[in-house]
Amino acid sequence: MEKRGRGGRASLAAMPNKITHTQAYVLDQDQALDFYVGKLGFEVNTDADLGFMRWLTVNFPGQPEHQLLLERPGPPALDDATAEQVRELVTKGAMGMVAIIAVDDVHKAYEELRANGVEFTEQPTERDYGTDCGLRDPFGNHIRIGTPK
């Protein structure tokens, strides 16, 4: 695969910035904790009641610099009607991919996660870029786990 630059345009890549948080909509934050922490092996970074919302982030052990916000659709970001539409899209699996997780041995990870109750949508498959497999969290969000070449 060829990586293409934008040539001549201002870029955040030249500045000392990084992505610190990504976000996934979940329908139940306690159930999300059970899945992301209990089954996938993330750890809780922050679990705070902000009054207007619960700020719940998880990260891989030893990697607190990249957190995944497990957010319920609703205020303050979304009004009730939009939150309902988002919940429907999440349930359909139409919100895109939450994460691509790299592991040293995708076959071993697949077997261990299956033994831990994770349901997969696709078994490990060889591809041009490596071997990966697919799963969905309890709400419908897509996750890929793989071993790059």
C-alpha positions in Angstrom: 0.0 0.0 0.0 1.2 3.5 -0.8 0.9 6.2 1.7 0.2 9.6 0.2 1.0 13.0 1.6 -0.9 16.2 1.0 2.2 18.2 -0.1 2.5 21.8 0.9 -0.5 21.9 3.2 -0.4 22.7 6.9 -0.4 19.5 8.9 -0.9 18.5 12.5 1.7 15.8 11.9 4.5 18.4 12.0 3.3 19.6 15.4 3.8 17.8 18.8 0.3 16.4 18.9 -1.2 12.9 19.2 -4.6 11.3 19.5 -5.3 10.6 23.2 -8.9 9.6 23.1 -11.2 7.7 20.7 -14.8 7.1 21.4 -17.4 4.3 21.0 -21.1 4.7 21.6 -22.4 2.0 24.0 -25.9 1.4 25.2 -25.0 0.4 28.7 -21.8 1.5 30.3 -21.7 -1.3 33.0 -22.2 -3.9 30.3 -19.4 -2.2 28.3 -17.1 -2.5 31.3 -17.8 -6.2 31.5 -16.9 -6.6 27.9 -14.0 -4.3 27.3 -12.4 -4.9 30.7 -13.7 -8.4 31.6 -13.4 -10.0 28.2 -10.9 -8.0 26.1 -8.5 -7.1 28.8 -8.6 -3.3 28.9 -8.3 -1.6 32.2 -10.4 1.3 33.6 -8.7 4.6 33.2 -11.4 7.0 34.4 -14.9 6.4 35.7 -16.3 9.8 36.8 -19.8 11.1 37.3 -19.7 14.5 35.8 -23.3 15.2 36.7 -24.5 15.6 33.1 -22.8 12.4 32.0 -20.6 9.5 33.1 -17.0 9.9 31.7 -15.9 6.3 31.3 -12.6 5.5 29.6 -10.6 2.3 29.3 -7.1 1.6 27.9 -4.8 -1.3 27.4 -2.7 -2.1 30.4 0.4 0.2 30.4 -1.0 2.4 27.7 -2.9 5.2 29.5 -1.9 7.7 26.7 -4.6 6.3 24.4 -8.0 6.0 26.0 -11.3 4.7 24.6 -14.3 6.7 25.8 -17.3 4.4 26.3 -20.1 6.9 25.8 -23.9 6.5 26.1 -25.7 8.4 23.3 -27.4 11.4 24.9 -26.8 14.8 26.4 -24.7 16.9 26.4 -23.6 16.0 22.8 -26.9 14.7 21.5 -30.5 15.7 21.9 -33.0 12.9 22.6 -34.1 12.3 19.0 -30.6 12.2 17.7 -29.5 9.9 20.6 -32.3 7.4 19.6 -31.1 7.5 16.0 -27.5 6.8 17.2 -28.7 3.9 19.4 -30.5 2.4 16.3 -27.3 2.7 14.2 -25.1 1.2 16.9 -27.4 -1.8 17.2 -27.3 -2.3 13.5 -23.5 -2.2 13.5 -23.6 0.9 11.2 -21.4 3.2 13.3 -18.1 1.9 11.7 -15.2 0.3 13.4 -14.3 1.1 17.1 -10.8 -0.2 16.9 -8.2 -2.3 15.1 -6.2 -4.1 17.8 -2.8 -5.5 16.9 -1.7 -8.7 18.7 1.4 -10.9 18.4 -0.5 -14.1 17.6 -4.0 -13.6 16.3 -4.8 -17.3 16.4 -4.0 -17.5 20.0 -5.9 -14.3 20.8 -8.9 -15.7 18.9 -8.9 -18.9 20.9 -8.4 -17.2 24.2 -11.1 -14.6 23.6 -13.6 -17.3 22.4 -12.9 -19.3 25.6 -13.7 -16.1 27.5 -17.1 -15.8 25.8 -16.3 -13.3 23.0 -18.4 -14.0 19.9 -16.7 -13.5 16.6 -18.2 -12.5 13.3 -15.2 -13.8 11.3 -12.4 -16.3 12.0 -8.8 -15.4 11.5 -8.2 -14.9 7.8 -4.9 -14.3 5.9 -4.9 -11.0 4.0 -2.4 -8.9 2.1 -1.6 -6.9 5.2 -1.6 -9.8 7.7 -4.0 -12.0 9.5 -7.1 -10.7 11.2 -10.5 -11.5 12.5 -13.7 -9.7 13.4 -16.0 -9.3 16.3 -18.7 -7.0 17.6 -19.2 -5.7 21.1 -22.5 -6.5 22.8 -24.0 -3.3 21.3 -23.0 -3.9 17.6 -19.7 -2.0 17.3 -17.2 -3.6 15.0 -13.7 -4.5 16.2 -10.8 -6.1 14.3 -8.0 -8.0 15.9 -5.0 -9.0 13.9 -1.3 -9.7 13.4 0.2 -7.4 10.8 2.8 -8.7 8.4 
